[in-house]
């Protein structure tokens, strides 16, 4: 930052300070105005959603974050856009798996809810009751773990 830019920054800060003091002294509610210099974050400025990485998080949590992302982009109600963003966000390997699971149809031909069901059945299949019971019964508290860690493991 050169001297001229620094002076412009200080002048703008002083001007904002004077406006703030004037508003506080007048006890008026500040009006929200947008000047040409005020940056506005457009929906297109939101970065693309990251690919699904099963080693980092479960599919259930990935989809919760993905649906939150769709709400931020304000496209959650438009299911066609949801399909496009989902197919773009799941990554190449998951896209190939999805295409193989729903063949002969193309992934963009299925509705959003059906795509979610197919992906969920593949990524997070229902666990057998017997397997869950065995896992629960074979979990022991480790010597260096606290009670809360043990309960979390269960």
For each residue, the residues with C-beta under 8 A, 3 or more apart:
1: 5 6 9
2: 5 6
3: 6 7
4: 7 8
5: 1 2 8 9
6: 1 2 3 9 10
7: 3 4 10 11
8: 4 5 11 12
9: 1 5 6 12 13
10: 6 7 13 14
11: 7 8 14 15
12: 8 9 15 16
13: 9 10 16 17
14: 10 11 17 18
15: 11 12 18 19
16: 12 13 19 20
17: 13 14 20 21
18: 14 15 21 22
19: 15 16 22 23
20: 16 17 23 24
21: 17 18 24 25
22: 18 19 25 26
23: 19 20 26 28 30
24: 20 21 27
25: 21 22
26: 22 23
27: 24
28: 23
29:
30: 23
31:
32:
33:
34: 38 40
35: 38
36:
37:
38: 34 35
39:
40: 34
41: 45 46
42: 45
43: 46 73 74
44:
45: 41 42
46: 41 43 69 72 73
47:
48: 88 89
49: 65 66 69 85 89
50: 53 89
51: 89 90 91 94
52: 59 62 89 90 91 94 123
53: 50 56 57 91
54: 57 58 59 123
55:
56: 53
57: 53 54 61 62
58: 54 61 62 124
59: 52 54 62 63 119 120 123 124
60: 63 64 120 124
61: 57 58 64 65
62: 52 57 58 59 65 66
63: 59 60 66 67 116 119 120
64: 60 61 67 68
65: 49 61 62 68 69
66: 49 62 63 69 70 86 89
67: 63 64 70 71 76
68: 64 65 71 72
69: 46 49 65 66 72 73 85
70: 66 67 73 75 76 82 85
71: 67 68 74 76
72: 46 68 69
73: 43 46 69 70 76 85
74: 43 71
75: 70 78 81 82 85
76: 67 70 71 73 82
77:
78: 75 81 82
79: 82 83 111 112 113
80: 83 84 112
81: 75 78 84 85
82: 70 75 76 78 79 85 86 112
83: 79 80 86 87 107 108 110 111 112 115
84: 80 81 87 88 108
85: 49 69 70 73 75 81 82 88 89
86: 66 82 83 89 90 112 115 116
87: 83 84 90 95 98 107 108 115
88: 48 84 85
89: 48 49 50 51 52 66 85 86
90: 51 52 86 87 94 95 98 119
91: 51 52 53 94 95
92: 95 96
93: 96 97
94: 51 52 90 91 97 98 119
95: 87 90 91 92 98 99 107
96: 92 93 99 100
97: 93 94 100 101 122
98: 87 90 94 95 101 102 107 115 118 119 122
99: 95 96 102 103 106 107
100: 96 97 103
101: 97 98 118 122
102: 98 99 105 107 110 118
103: 99 100
104:
105: 102 109 110
106: 99 109
107: 83 87 95 98 99 102 110 115
108: 83 84 87
109: 105 106
110: 83 102 105 107 114 115 118
111: 79 83 114 115
112: 79 80 82 83 86 115 116
113: 79 116 117
114: 110 111 117 118
115: 83 86 87 98 107 110 111 112 118 119
116: 63 86 112 113 119 120
117: 113 114 120 121
118: 98 101 102 110 114 115 121 122
119: 59 63 90 94 98 115 116 122 123
120: 59 60 63 116 117 123 124
121: 117 118 124 125
122: 97 98 101 118 119 125
123: 52 54 59 119 120
124: 58 59 60 120 121
125: 121 122
126:
127: 131 132
128: 131 132
129: 132 133
130: 133 134
131: 127 128 134 135
132: 127 128 129 135 136
133: 129 130 136 137
134: 130 131 137 138
135: 131 132 138 139
136: 132 133 139 154
137: 133 134
138: 134 135
139: 135 136 150 153 154
140:
141: 145 147 150
142: 145 149 150
143:
144:
145: 141 142 149 150 153
146: 149 150
147: 141 150 151
148: 151 152
149: 142 145 146 152 153
150: 139 141 142 145 146 147 153 154
151: 147 148 154
152: 148 149
153: 139 145 149 150
154: 136 139 150 151
